């Protein structure tokens, strides 16, 4: 029988990499991926627990699977990722039609769990944390690739314990992947035509810390840049308290390193940053921004901002507004605070009305939308280097690629350009992408 599976992925790049691994693992036991849930024998959700909205979205999608299970009792439904890690086997009780649960440390066990359900027609779960040595042996890698760009995991977990963040609870403590293993994977990917690498981890800036004989993250960047075939390097995510001068200097010294950095600030208020346990203050953060712009004048920054952290008053919020106006981020990813079970901030008193938080949130978005529009409109008429990734979703024979600032550009061109860096003149700038014309060299 042709066995098929359907997979939905929520959340960060780490989950994207885990889902790529899921595809490979299920392929190894005879499952073929399909695009519609109605076509599948196995339905999987890879979930995110960072914010309440993401959790509710995952549960909503899980609920849509129930009628399919009611119609076909042989259907297998599984839930993995951060929600699975946090809630564990209780999910099997809360959702009786759910068959299997696998946590962030147990993706490798998915074939075993699926087989157990197939054979016993019972429930299966794996949500335990693995020890350090086992984790080192199980770092996700995907050598086979036909893509132009690829995520490569360099570390996992986080030791910062920001008071609002559930990541250490669902991903565990920091662990760095051996540098030689990372470089070997990237060489293999480059040999297969991958042109852009994004190094990912919960806090890549602390890569190699405390590991005897291991290079630091700046050293890793330089080693990746020396690999033939790699044209562009990105990385995410960076914690400001661990952004070293050596790493900042890389933006001015490594030609392959993109002129874009995602540097989450979360708040512009020193008092709130202390409550968040972020490990830096406003002045320190702005000092980092100044150093980055000195090292790479064309750099564009993006960030994360939380509005409505417990106890945030009008002055705290205005401090965030003035910081946005000063830094002038290209984009921000903004969120209303949502308490996460197990975090310190979930226990803090919060008397600010929801309507006040929403009004502040809307004001902040209005400010940032104006800044972002000015930033991207300034590209119109300029020639930007674009790494061509493939055919555009816009159709009409268009291609798409990204600038050094990770901005999508659609333009007309031959498919033979896929994988190449080409000059494109920007003709229009929209909210989430740009339109351009290929410049004949």
N, C-alpha and C positions, 0 to 999 in steps of 0.2 A: 504494500500500500504506500502511496505517495503521502508522506507526512509533512504537514505544513505548519508554520508558526507565524504569528503576528506580534509585533513588538512596538510599543510606544515608549519614548524616552522623555523624561522631564529633568530640568535642572541644568547643572554645570557641565563643563567640558569633561570632568572626571566621569560623569554618568555616560556621556557620549562614548568615551573610550571603553567603559564597561559594556555598553551595548554592542560595540563592534566585536568585543570578545564573545559576547553571548551569541552573536550571529555565527562566529567561527565554531564555537563549541557545539551548537545545535546542528550545524552542518556536518560535524564529525559523527553525529549519531543518526544521520539520515533525514534531518528536517530541512525543508526549503522555505525561505521567507516569502510571505505574500503581503500585498498592500492593503487588503481588506480583512477585517476581523471575521466577517461571515465566511471567508474562504479557509479559515485556519482550524487545525485540530488542537493547537496550543496557543493560548493568548497570554502575553506577558506585559507587565508594566514595570518599567525601571524608574523609581520614584525619587523625589526630592523632598526634604523635610526642613529646609532652611527657613521657610516662611509658611504661615498658616494657609495662605492662599494656595500655595503649591500642594500642600497636603490635601486640602479640600478638592482641588482639581483632580488629583490622583484618585481619590475615593469616588468622585463623580464619574470618572472614566471606568472605574472598576464596576460601578453600578450598572453601566450600560452593557456590561458583559453578561449580567444575570439572565436576561431573556434568552440569550444564546445558549446558556447552560440549561435553562429550563426546557429548551427545545431539543437539546442533544446532551444527554447525561454523560456521554463519553468525552466531551470537551474538557480539556485541562486548562485551568486558569491559575496563573502564578503572579506574585507580586514581589519585586526585589528592590534594591537600593536603600536609600536612607530611611524612608518610612518603615520598611521591613526591619531594618536594623534597630530602630527605636522601639517599635511596637511588638516585634517578635511574634511568637506563636499565638498571642492573643488575637491577632488578625484572623486566624483560622476559626476562632469562636465567633468573632464579630461579623464575619462574612462567611456563612456556612457553605456558600458555593465556591469559595476559594480553595484550591487544592494544594498549593505549595507556596512557601515563603523563603526567600534567601536574602541574607544581609550583604553589606558592602564587602565583607571579607570572605564571602563564600560563593562568588560568581563561578569559580572553578568547579564547584560541586553541582552546578545546574544539571548536567547530563545525568548524574547519579540520582538527583531528586526527581527528575522527569521519569526516569526508568522505574523508580520505586512506585510512583503514582500509577504508571502504566500497568505494572505487574500486579500490584496489590489493590489498586483502585481505592487507595486510602489517602491520607494526608501526609505531607512531608515538609520539614522545616530545617533550616540551617542558619542560625543567626549569632553564633559565637564569634568572639574576636580571636584572631590568630596570634601566635607569638611572633616575635621579631624575625627569627630565622626562617620560619615558614613564609612570612610575608615577603621576605627578600627573594625567596624562590618563586613567588607567584606574581611578581610585578607584571601588569598587562603589557603585552607587546603584540604588534600585528605586522608581521614582515610583508605578507602579500598586500599589494596596493596598486590600484590603477589611478589613484587620485593625484592631483597636482599638489595638494596641501595635506598635511597629516599632523594630528596631535601625537605627541610622545610624552608619556608619563615619566617624570624625573624624581618625584617624591610623593608621598601620601601622608595624610593626617595633619594635625596641627597641635602645637603646644602652647598657643597664645591664650586660650580660654577667655576670649572677649565675652563680656557678661551677657550679650544678647545672642550668642552664636552656638548652634547645636553641633557644629562640625566635629569638634573633638569627641563628642558623645557618639556620633554615628559613623565617623571615619577613623577614630583612634588617634594615637600619638604620632608625631612626626617620624618618618623613616625615609632615608634617602636611598635611591636605587644606585647600584654601583656605576660609576662613570663609564667604565669600559663597556658595560652592557648597553648603556644608552647610546654611546657612539657607534657601537657595532650595529644596533638597530637602524640608526640614521644612515649609516653607510649603505646598508641593504636597501633602505627605502630610496635613497638617492640613485642607486643602481637601477631601480625600477621606474625612475622618472619623476619621483616626488621632488618638487622644487622649493616648497616652503614647509618649514617645520615650526610648530608651536609647542614649546616646552611647557608642560602643565603640572600643577601641584597646588595644594591648598595655600602654601606659602613658599614659592620657589626661591625667594631671597635667602631662606635659611638652608638651602640645599648644601649638604656636605658638612654642616655644623656638627661637631662632636664625633665625626667619623675619621679615625686615624688614617692618614695617607690619602684621603679623598680631596679632590679639588673643590674649591668653593664655586658659587654659581657664576661669578664673573669668569673664572677659569673654564668652566663648562661651556659658556657662550663662545669663548675664543676657540675652544676645541671643535665645537660644532661648525663655526665659521670656516675652519680650515678644511672641511670636507668638500671635495669636488662634487659639483652638481647641485648643491644647495644654494639657492639664489637669495632666499630671504628667511630671516629668523624672527619669531615672535615668542613672547612668554607671558604667562598669567598663572596665578594671581600674585601680586606683590603686597606685602605688609610694609607700611611706611617705616615702622620702627627698625626693620631689618634691611632697609635700602642703603647700602654702603656707598661711600665715595668711589670705590673701585668699580662697583656695578654701574653707577651713574656715568663714569668715564667711558664705559663701553658704548654708550650712545653716540659719542663723538669719535670713537676709534674703530668701531667695527662696521664696515660699509654694509654688510648683509643684515645688520640688525635694523628692524623697522623703526621709524621715527614716531612710534606710538607706545604709550605706557598706560595700563589701567592701574591706577593707584588709589584704592579706596580710602576716603577720608572719613565718612560716616557722619561727621558733625563738624561745625566750625567753632563750637564752644569748648573751651578748655574744661569747664566743669562737667559737661556731658561726656567728653572724651575720657575724663577720669572715671566717671561712673561706668562707662563702657569697657574700662580696663584696656584701653588701646595702646598704652605705653608711649605715647607722644602727645605733644600739645600743638596748638595752632601755629605758633611761631616756628617750631621745628618742622612741621609739615610744609609751611610756606618756604622755609629755607631749602628744603629738598626740591621744591618746584623751581626755585631760582637756580639751583645748581644744574638741574636737568635742562633748563632753557639755555644756560651758559654752555653746557656741553653739546647741546643739539638745538640750535635756535629754531629749527622747523618742527620740533617735537609737538605733538598734540596729545593731550591727556584726556582720559575718561576716568570716571570715579563712581563709587556707590555712596548714597546718602540715605540715612534713616531719619524720617520725620516722626515726631511724637514719642521719642524715647521717654520712659517714665520720669516725670519731674521736669521735662523740658519746658521752660517758660518763654515768654516773648523775647527776652534778651538773648537767650540761647539760640532761638530760631533765627533772629536777625544776624547773629554772628555767622550762621551758616550761609545766609543770603549774601552777606558782604564777602565771604570767602569765595562763593561762586562767581561773584562779580569781579573779584581780583584775579583769580586763577583763569577764568574763562575756559572751562572745559569744553571740548568738542561735543561730548555727550555725557549725560549722567544716567545711572540706573538708580531710581529713587523708589523708596518703599515706606509705607506707613508701618511703624513698629508693630510687630505681633509677638507676644510672649511665647517662648518655646520651652516646653516642659524639660526640666533638668538644668536650665541655665539660671544664673544668678539674677538676671534682670527680670525673670518671670515672677520673682518674689518681691519686687519693688512696688511701693504704692504709686498709684497713677490717678491723679484727680482731674487731669485735663479732659474736657469734654471731647467726644469724637468729632463733633462738628467743628471745633476749633482746630483740631489736628488736620481735618480735611481742608479747611480754608487755607491753612498754612501750606499744605502740600500743593494745592492748586496754584497758590502764589509763586511757590518755588518753581513749579513746572513752567509757568508763564515766563519767568525770568530766564530759565535755562533754554527754553525753546527759542527765545529771541537770540540768545548768544549762539546756540547751535546753528540757527539759520544764517547768521552773519558769517560764522566760520566756514560753512560749506558753500555759501554763495560767493565767497572770496575766491573759490577755485574756478569759477566760470571764466572762460577765456584763457585759462592757464593750461599748460601741457604737464600732465602727470604720468609717471611711470606706473603701468598696470601689469600685474601678473595675471595672465589669462588662465581661468580655471575651467571653462567649458562653455556650452551653449546656454544662452540666457533663458530664463523662464518667460521673458517677454516675447520670445519667438521671433518671427520675421527675419530669420537669418542672423540674429544678433548673438554676440558672445558676451560673457561677463568675466570680470576679474576684480581685483582689489588694489587700491593704492597702498602706499606704505602706512597710511593711517587706518587701514582696514575698512575703507569705504568702498562699497560695491559700485562699479561703473559698468553700464551696459553700452555696447557700441557694435557697429557692423564690421564684420571681418571674417576671414577664412578660418575654418576649423583647424587648419594647419598651425595656427598661432597658439593653440592651447599648450600651456607649459612655458610660454615665452614671456619675457618682460618687454612690453611695447609702449611707445609714447602715445598718449591719448589726450586730445584737447577736450576739456570739459565744456559742454555747451549748455547744459541745464543741471540744476541741483534740486533734488526733491527731498522730502523728509527723511527717507531711509536709503536713498541711492542717488546716483548721478548718471547723466547721459553724456556720451562723448563721441568724438570722431577720431578714428585712427589717423595718426600723423605719418605721412609717407616719408621715410628717411631718405 
